[in-house]
Amino acid sequence: MTRATRFFTAVGAFSLIWVLLLLDILPLPLVPHEVKHQILPALPWWVLVSTGSYLLFEMGWGIFNFNDVPKAYDDLLIDIKNAKDFLAAKGVNVD
């Protein structure tokens, strides 16, 4: 099972549960009805904002620690040189 298949399976399952809770088909024990109808409509936005915050943090942390990974730095420099050589061979001025 690929990572994308696992992801879409999980998203589909959570979406189905959310819709069933939102339409009052599936009961939510120990939570008052008014509270449930205040929280459930905002849940997708909360998940979206939380995911975006997590991804921004991971990107910032990766940039912060980039110099701590010398092999990745060297590989990136080699890739940049190869791209410049390829573009120069095609007649593109990259400098």
C-alpha positions as CSV (number, residue, x, y, z in Angstrom):
1,M,0.0,0.0,0.0
2,T,1.5,3.3,-1.0
3,R,1.6,6.4,1.2
4,A,-1.0,8.1,-1.0
5,T,-3.4,5.2,-0.7
6,R,-3.0,5.2,3.1
7,F,-3.5,8.9,3.2
8,F,-6.6,8.9,1.1
9,T,-8.0,6.0,3.0
10,A,-7.6,7.8,6.3
11,V,-9.0,11.0,4.9
12,G,-12.0,9.2,3.5
13,A,-12.7,7.4,6.8
14,F,-12.4,10.6,8.8
15,S,-14.6,12.4,6.3
16,L,-17.2,9.8,6.5
17,I,-17.2,9.8,10.3
18,W,-17.4,13.6,10.3
19,V,-20.3,13.7,7.9
20,L,-22.2,11.0,10.0
21,L,-21.6,13.0,13.1
22,L,-22.6,16.3,11.4
23,L,-25.9,14.8,10.1
24,D,-26.7,13.3,13.5
25,I,-26.6,9.7,12.1
26,L,-23.9,8.7,14.4
27,P,-24.4,9.7,18.1
28,L,-21.6,11.3,20.0
29,P,-21.9,10.3,23.6
30,L,-21.0,12.5,26.6
31,V,-21.1,15.7,24.5
32,P,-24.1,18.0,24.6
33,H,-26.0,18.5,21.3
34,E,-25.4,22.2,21.2
35,V,-21.7,21.8,21.8
36,K,-21.5,19.2,19.1
37,H,-23.2,21.5,16.5
38,Q,-20.8,24.3,17.4
39,I,-17.6,22.3,17.1
40,L,-18.2,20.0,14.2
41,P,-18.7,22.6,11.5
42,A,-15.4,24.2,12.4
43,L,-13.4,21.0,12.6
44,P,-12.2,20.9,9.0
45,W,-10.9,24.4,9.2
46,W,-9.1,23.6,12.5
47,V,-7.5,20.5,10.8
48,L,-6.5,22.6,7.8
49,V,-4.9,25.4,9.9
50,S,-3.2,22.8,12.2
51,T,-1.7,21.0,9.2
52,G,-0.5,24.2,7.6
53,S,1.1,25.3,10.8
54,Y,2.8,21.9,11.2
55,L,4.1,22.0,7.6
56,L,5.4,25.6,8.0
57,F,7.2,24.6,11.2
58,E,8.8,21.5,9.4
59,M,9.9,23.6,6.5
60,G,11.4,26.3,8.8
61,W,13.1,23.6,10.9
62,G,14.5,22.0,7.8
63,I,15.9,25.4,6.6
64,F,17.3,26.1,10.0
65,N,19.1,22.7,10.1
66,F,20.2,22.7,6.5
67,N,23.8,23.5,7.2
68,D,23.9,20.5,9.6
69,V,23.6,18.1,6.7
70,P,26.8,18.5,4.7
71,K,26.0,15.6,2.3
72,A,22.7,17.1,1.3
73,Y,24.4,20.5,0.8
74,D,27.1,18.9,-1.4
75,D,24.4,17.0,-3.4
76,L,22.5,20.2,-3.9
77,L,25.5,22.0,-5.2
78,I,26.2,19.2,-7.6
79,D,22.6,19.3,-8.8
80,I,22.8,23.1,-9.3
81,K,26.1,22.7,-11.3
82,N,24.5,19.9,-13.4
83,A,21.5,22.1,-14.1
84,K,23.6,25.0,-15.1
85,D,25.7,22.8,-17.4
86,F,22.6,21.4,-19.0
87,L,21.0,24.8,-19.5
88,A,24.3,26.2,-20.9
89,A,24.4,23.3,-23.4
90,K,20.9,24.3,-24.6
91,G,22.1,27.9,-25.0
92,V,20.5,29.5,-21.9
93,N,22.6,32.0,-20.0
94,V,22.2,31.3,-16.3
95,D,24.8,33.6,-14.9
